[in-house]
Amino acid sequence: MLAAERRDHLLALLANEGKIVAKGVAAGLGISEDSVRRDLRDLAAEGLCQRVYGGALPVSPAVVDYAARQAVTPDGKQKVASVAAGLVPPGGVLILDGGTTALAVARALPKDLACTVITHSPTIAAALLDHPQAEIFLLGGRIFKHSAVACGAAAVEAAQNVSADLCLLGVTGVHPEAGLTTGDAEEAAMKRALAARAAETYVLASSEKIGTASRFRVLPWAEVSGLITDADPHDAVIEQLKALGVEILAAD
């Protein structure tokens, strides 16, 4: 089989099965695993897959820059945001992550809701300025422009000194095996630090992130309270997550 034909075969596997197992592909095509791994390296370099141990997974479309992400599934993000905002009780303390879905949550919070919002995103803080009953705490540090959030040692240290009832966390990839992932190591560390300071953590994930993976793991499924998504409840990945015991809050 020619290299171009192998490439098409691998892309078809990703689209149809949601993953590539290098050993299985090699056996099926009668080629070496090294050849499959080289093909996967080439596809990953083009941004067409996310390599993982033993193969590859679909790459998340949420790794593009912040401005471009605002145009990705805005309706789905709004649905997720509406459900997420409903989890915030009057008088509650919320840790709100950065990113475009979290920004939709900030905008979805009732203007008359009395609450405290802790965030490391200046964009989120600015969006809440017209919420007169919301007290805002902005955690500082080096700004990671891709997601418009503070990251790094200073931001993690600041996060370790707060506590909240609820954390609403954004990720770029949601996968039964890979877990919850994002594309930057420092951002992943910051997300872990935030989630560790809340009694409950719910993940915000519009449908385009379901079944995909990014390079750095944020949290395993055992460390989150549930997932808020507008994905089809009968989607194969959602069914797998339910089988793992993950609480799914449908945003439809």
N, C-alpha and C positions, 0 to 999 in steps of 0.2 A: 504494500500500500504506500502510495506517495505521501510526502509530508503534508501536502495540501489536503489530501483525503483524510489523513489522520486528524488534522486540525478540525475539519468539518465534523468528523465523528465525535471528537471530544466536546465540541460546542453543542452538538445535538444531545449528548449524554447530560451535559449540564442543564440544558433546557428541559429535557424530558424526565430526568431522574433526580435532579437537584444536587447531584454530587458526582465525583469521579473517583473511583478506587483504582489506583495505578496498577496494582497487582492483577486485578480482574481484567482491566483493559488489555494489559500485556498478554495475558493468557488467551483472551478472546481473539486478539489480532495476530498472535504468534510472533510477537516481537519482545524485546527486552524491556524490563521496567525502566532501565536507564533511558531508553528512547522515549518512553512515555513521560518521564520526568523532565526531559529536555523540552518536549512539546509543551508541557505545562509551564515551564519557566518562560517560554516564549509568549504564551498566552497571558501569563501574569504580567509580563513586562508591558504588554499592550493594554493592561487593565481589563482583561476579559474573564479573569477568574481569580480566586483567592486561594493560593496554595496552602494546604494544611498537611499534617502528618499523614502519609499514605495516599495522598491524592489532592483533590481540589474541590472547592465549593463555589457557588455563584458569588460574584463580587457585588458589594452593596453599591447602589447608585447614589447613596447619601454621602459619598466621600468627596464630591465636588465642592467648590468653594461656597461660602455662606450665601452670597448673592444668588448664585445659581440654584442652591437648594430651596430658596424661597418659592421657586416656580415648580418644584417637584411635588405632585399630588397635594395641592393646597386644600382641596375638599376633604381628603382623608385626614390630613393633619387637624383640620378644624373639627372633625367628628371626634377624633381622639382627644383633642383639647377640651371639648365640651364635657365628655365623661370625666376626664381628669379633674377639671375645675369643680365638679360636683362632689369630689372626695374631700375637699378642703372645708372643715367645719368652722362655724363662726368662732372667733377667738383662737383658732388653731395656729400652729407654727409650721410653716411649709418651707422645705428646702427645694428650690426650683432650679434645675439644671439649665444650661444654655442651649442654644440651637433653635432651629426654626419651629419645631413642634412645641418646645417650651415657651417660645414667644407667643404662639397661638394660645397656650394655656393662660399666660399672663393677661392677654386681651380678653379671654373668656371669663375671667374671674368677675363676679358681680361688683359693680362700682361701689356698692354700699356694704361690701363684706369687710367686717373688722377682723383682721388677721395680721400675722407677722410673716413676711417673706424674706428668706435668706437666700441670696444668690451670688454666684461669682461672675455673672454676666452683666456688664453695664447696659447692654441692650434691654435685658429683662427689667433692670432697675428703672430705666427711663420709661419703659412702657407702663410702669405702675405709678408714675408720678401723678396721673389723674385719678387715682383711686384714693380718695381722701381718708378712708378708714384703714388702709393698709400701711403698716410700718415696714420699712424696707431696710435690710442690712446687706450691704455690698461687701463681699470678701475680695480683698485685693491680691495682686501678684502680677507676674508677667502675662500680658495679653496674648493669647493664642488666636491670631486673627481668623484662622479658618473657621472657628466656631464662635468668635467674639466672646471668649471667656478668659478668666484668669486661671493660669496653671502654674506649675512649678512648686518649689519648696515653700515659698512664702504663702501661697494660696492653700496648700495642703495643711500647713501649720494653723492658718486661720480657721480652716474648716474643723479642725480637731477641738476647737474651743466653743462650738455651738451645739445645740441639741434641738430636735424638732419632732413633731408628731408624725410627719409625712415627708417623704422625699419623692419627687417626680423626676425620673431620670431618663435622659435621652441616650440612644445608642445608634450606631449605623448598621449593625448586623444582628439578626435574631435567628438562631439556629439551634435545633435540639441537641446536636452534638458539640458544636463549637461554643455554644452558650451565647452570652451577650458580648458584643465586640465593638471596637471603634478603631479609627485609623491612626491614632497617635498615642504613644506610650505615656506621656505626661498627662494627657487628657484622661486616659483610662485610669491612671492613679488618682487623679482629682475626683473622678466619678466614684471610685471606691471610698475615698475619704468622706465624700458627702453622704453616700448611702449608709456608711457606718454610724452616722450621727442621727439617724432617724429611727423611730419605732417601727415604721413600715416604709417599704420602698416599692413603688410601682413603676414599671417601665413603659415609656411612651414609644409606640412603634406603629407608624402608618404602614399600609400593606406592602409598599415597595421594599421594605426592609426584611420582611418575613422570608425565611429560607436562605438568607445571604449571610456572608461573613466578612469581617475586616481583620486586620492583622493582629490587633491586641485585644486580649480578653479583658472585659471589665469585671464581670461577676459570673459565678455559676448560678444555675437556676435555684439552688437551695437557699440562696441568700437574698432572694427578692420575694415580695408578697404576691405579685401578679403582673400580668401584662395587659395593657390597654391597647387595642388594635381595631382597625376597621377591616381587617382581612376577613375573607369568607370563613365563617365558623366551621365549614366542612373542608377547608383547605387541608391538604395532607400534613403540612408542617404544624398547623394548629392542632390537628388531631394527635400528632405525636407529642406535642407539648402538654396537652390534656392528659395523655397517658403517663407522662412524667409527674403529674400532680400539680402542674402550673395552673394557677387561677387565671382564667381569661375573662376580661371585661370587654364585652363586645361594644364597639362604637359604630352603630349603624343608623 
